[in-house]
Amino acid sequence: MKSTIIRYLPVSAATRGVVMLSALLVGAQTHAFTAFEDEDNKLIISGRIAYVYQWNAGGTSRNEHGNAASRVNIVYERYLGDDVTAVGRWEEGFDPFFSTSEGDNHKNRHKYIGISHPTYGTLTVGRQNTVLYDFVDVFTDQPWYYANYSEVVQQGNDFNGVMQRPSDTIKYEVNIDKWSLGALYGWSRGDIKHDTHYSLNEAGDELLEQHYSHGMKRKYIAQVGAQYHATEELTFGAGYHHGRVDAGETAGYDEPNANAWNVGATWTPDHWVFSAVGGKTRNAVGIDKAYDHYAAFGGYTFANALGSWGDINVYYDYNLRKDQHSDDKLERHIVGVGAAIWEGRIDLALDHMWYKDRTRDDQKAPNRHPSTALYARYNY
């Protein structure tokens, strides 16, 4: 039995199966409900209700609780003949606990249509994961709650499309022997976010600030990625991103490039998972910024540790993002223990994270206490 902690590894790494549409679009660890099915059609509904309680949320002395990326996912497949299948996916995140001032705080996570063939691959158009995530960053996006702080997909904003799920894209992925290959292109978008960062107010509370540059537009993005499946347990991955931005009224910038590359590997012997990722970015966290970034993950699953109830897994995750031109860095250490019970329908986890961040003047970030999260979710 493979470790249940590989729930986020790409389908190609676990089964080499782009053609397994239900697993690819819905997720291997969900308990999807088939709402309708006949000889040529299938409608699948899945999702999760997820809750978290955090002590020292964001490294401050503030405790928080509420939604933890709850979502509903709907997938439609239609068989067209000759092994060709048309697919469509819509996934919406929402807050079932109304834990913020935004009400149910619903937002779109995936929205795309496509076509798939077991030999010729899958072509999709819309809002979807980048190939950087599919082929590399997913290797270390493993802890149940605290995860993915330094990897490329979480650094960027929508002006350059290094987000985990950029809109207005076309993506192609295919398996050839031991290789999985992918490419993505995103066309122009207008009036988009320029920068996102955190600051502390006078009370010491951490505030999320969004900065916009009027008239800034994403002219295009382009990505390529590849995985090599050396064995059933060992996979190597690499990805490259290039974006072009019309900076609008941003002083001193006309059409800056946003570049990023990432390489990684994952090894899953027996009940273990070992993964590592590294790379560089330029203009991926705001204009005129360049970072080196690294992440590593190790975990072990005690299969049937709870008997017929389920498994327990323990893990450690490391994230480092270092400014290439200053002493500014984001550094996080995460340890955790999780349980998948009732055949994976219920997940429980306790994550603990230490902050080793530093500001540009090489001072420790203020008021950074270790954070702890109690996470629970129901998969349907």
N, C-alpha and C positions, 0 to 999 in steps of 0.2 A: 504494500500500500504506500503510495506517494504521500509526502507530507502535505497536510491540508493548508500549510502556510504558503504554498505556491499558487494560491488563489488568484493572484494578480499577474502571474507570468503570462506572456503572450500565448495564444493558442498554438501558434507555430512552434514555440519552444516545447510545449507540453505534449502536443499531439501531431505537430506538423500538418495541421488541418485547416487551412483557409476555407476549405470546402465544407467544414462542419459549421454551417451558418448559424444554427441555433446557439451553439456554444460560443461562437465568435461574437455574435451580436447581443446575446443575453448575458453571458457570463457563466463560467463553469460551476460557481458556487451558489447560484440562485436556485430557487425552487419555482420555476416558471409554471404558469398556468396556461394551458392551451385552450384559448377561448373558442377557437373554431379550427377545424381541420377536415379537408377532404382530399381527394386524389391529387389535386394540383395547388391547393391553397393551405396556408397555415397562419393563424394569428396567435401570437404568444404575448402574455402579459407577465411581467415580473417587477421586482423592485425591493425596497427595504424601508423600514422605519427605524431610524437610528437616533440614539440619545447619548449625550456626553455630560458628565459633571467634571469640571476642572478646578483644581486648587492652584492658586497663583497663575491664573490664566495669562498667557502672553509674557510670563516672567514677572508680572507685577504682584502686588499683594491682594489682588481682586480674585474672588472665586466666581465662576460662571457655570451655568448649565443650560441645556436646551438642545436644539437640533444639531445633528452631526451628519449632514449630507443625505438626508432621506430623499427618496426618488421613486418615480414610477417609470417603467420602461416598456414600450410597446414595439413589437417587431412583426412585420408582415412579410411572408415569403410566398412567391407564386412560381410554380414550376412551368417553364415555357417549352420544355422538350429539348431533346439532344443534350441532356445534362446541364442545361442553362437555367438558372434561377434568378428571378428578379427579387430584390430585397428593399425594405424600407424600415427605418428606425426613427423613433421619436422618444426621447428621454427627458423628463422634466423633474428638476429638483424642487422640493417644497419643504416648508417648516410645519409639521403636524402639531407642534407644541406652541406655535405662535410666540416664540421665545424672544423676538425682537420687535421693534416698533414698526417693522415692515409687514406685519400680518403673517400670512402664510409664506411670504418671501419666495414665491415661485420663480424659477429661472430655467431657461433651456440649457441642457447639457449636451444632447446629441440631436441632430435633425438632418438625416440624409437619406438618399435613395441610391440604388446601385444594381449591378448585375454581376453574377458569379458563375464560374465554370471550374470544375475540379482540376483541369489541366491549364487553362489560360488565365486563371486568377480571378480577382475581385476588383471591380471599378466602382467607386462611390463618389457622390457629389453632395456637398452641404457642409454642415457643422459636425466635426468629427475629430478624433485623436490625430495628432501629428505622427509622422513616421518616426520622429525622434523618440516619442514615447513608446510606440509599438515595438521598436526594434532595440532600444537601449534603456531608457529611463525606467521602464517598468521593472527592470531587474532588481532595483533597490527600493522601489515604492512598495514596501512590504509591511511595515508596522501597521497595526490596526487603526491608530488615530494619528499620532505624530509621525509625519513622513514627508519625504521629498522636498526638503527645504533648500537644497543647493542645486538640484538638477535643472537642466536647461528649461524644461517645459514649464516649471513653476516660476521662473525668474521673469519671463517676458510679459508684455502687455499687448493689447490687440493691434497696436500700430505696426508691429513687426511680425506678429503672428507666431511667436515662440510660445504661445499659450499651449496648454494641454489640449484644448479643443477649439481651434480657430474656426471662424465662420467663412463662408464663401470659398470653399476649397474643392479640388478634385484630387482623388487619391487612388493609386493602383498598387495592389500587392499580389505577389504570386510566389508559389513554391516550385523550385526546380532542383530535383535531387536533394542534396543536403543544404541547399541554399533557400533562404526566403529573402525576396527583394521587394522594395517599395519606393514609390515616388509620390510627391504631393506638390500641387501648385495652388496658390491662392491669389485671386485677382483683387482689384482695387477696392478699398474701403475708405469712407470719408469721415471726418470729425471723430477721431478716436482717442483713447486714453494715451497720455504721454508717460506718466510715472505714477507709481504707487509706493508709499513708504509709511512707516510708523513713527510716531513721536510721542513724547510724554507731556501731559498738561501739568499745571501747577500742583495738582493733587497727586501726581505720580501715576495717573491712569494712562494706559497706552491707547493712542488714537490712530485709526487708520485714515490716511489722507490720500485723496485722489487728486492729481493735478492734470489739467487738460490744456492742450495747446490749440487755440482756435485755428481751424483750417488744416490741421495736420491730417495727412492721409497715408494709408498704406497703399503703395503703388502695386506691389506684388510680393509674394513670398514663394520660395522654391525649396524643396527638401528631397534628399535621397537617403535611403537607409538599406541595410543588409544585415542578415544573420547567417552564421554558418553553424550548423548543427553537427559538431564533430562526433558526438555520440548521443545516445538517448538522454544522457545526463549532463552533457557539457555543450553550452551554446555561447558563441561570441557574437557581439553586435557592434554596429557602427552607424552613425548618422551625421548628416551635414545640413545646415540651414543657411539660406541667404535671403535677405529681405531688402527691399528698397522703399524708402520713406520720402514723401513730400512733406517737409517740415513746416510748411505754411509760414506763420509769423514768428516761429521760433528763431530768435536772434542768432546769427552766425552759422546757421545750418540750412542747406538747401535740399539736397537729396542724400542723406546719410545712409550708408549700408548697415544692415544688422546681420552679423555673421555668427554662427555657432557650430561647433562640432563636438561630438560625443562618442566615446568608445566604452565598451563594457563586456562583462562576461558573467555567466551564471552557471553554477555547478550544483546539481541536486542528487547527491548519492543517498540512497535509502531514505531516511527521514530527515536528512539535513538539507539546508539551502545556504549556499555561499555565493555572494554577488558583489561586484565592484563596478563602479562607473567613474569616468573622468573626462574632462574636456575643457574648452575655453569658449567664452562668448565676448562679443564686441557690440556695443549699443543694444544690448538685450535687456538692460534694466534702466532704461533712460539713455538719452543721447550722450555720447562722449564718456561712456563707462565700459571698462573691460575687466573681466573676471576669469580666474581659474576656479574650477569647481570639481569636487570629489565626493563620492559617497560609497559606503560599504555596508553590507548587511550579512548577518549570520544568524541562522535560526535552526531549531530542532523541534520536531513534533513527536510527542509521546502518543503513539497511536493507541486508541482504546484505553487511555489512562483512566477514563471515567466509565469504563465498561461499555455497556450498550448505549450509554448516554452520549459518548463522543470522545474527542481528542483534546489534548492540551499542548500548546506550543510556547516556547520561550525564545527570545530573540534580542539582538543588539543591532543598532543602526547608527551610523556615523555620517554627518554631513559637514562639509567645509566649502565655503565660497569666499575666495580671497581676491580683493581688489588688486589689479596688476600695477597700479600707480600710487598706492598708499598702504597704510597699515590697517585699513578698514577690512573687517572680515565678519562673516557669519559662521559660527561653529557650534554644532549641536551633537550631543551624545544622548541616545535614546535606548532604554531597556524596557522590556515588557513581557507580560505573560498573557496568553489568551486561551480561550476554550471555544471549540465549535461543538455544540450539542444538538440533540434532537435531529440527527442526520444533517447537520449544518444549517438548520433553520434558525437557530439562535446562536449569536456570537457574543461573547463577553470578554473584555480585555482591560488590563490595567497598564497604562504606559507612563513612564517617568522620563523627563527630559531635563538635561543640564544645559545651560547657556554659557558659551565661551566667546560671545561676540565682543568685538572691539570697534570703537569709532575711529574716524580718520586721524585723530590726534593720539591714537594708541592708548586710549583710556577704556577701561571696561564700561560697557553699556550700563547706564544707571538702573538701579532697582531691579536687577535681573535675578529673581529667585527661581529655583528649579520648579518646573510645572509638572503636575500629575493629573492624568485623565482617567476617569472610569467610564468605559465605553460599553454600550449595549445596543444590539440591533436585532431585528426580526426580519428574515429574508422570506419574501413571498413570491 
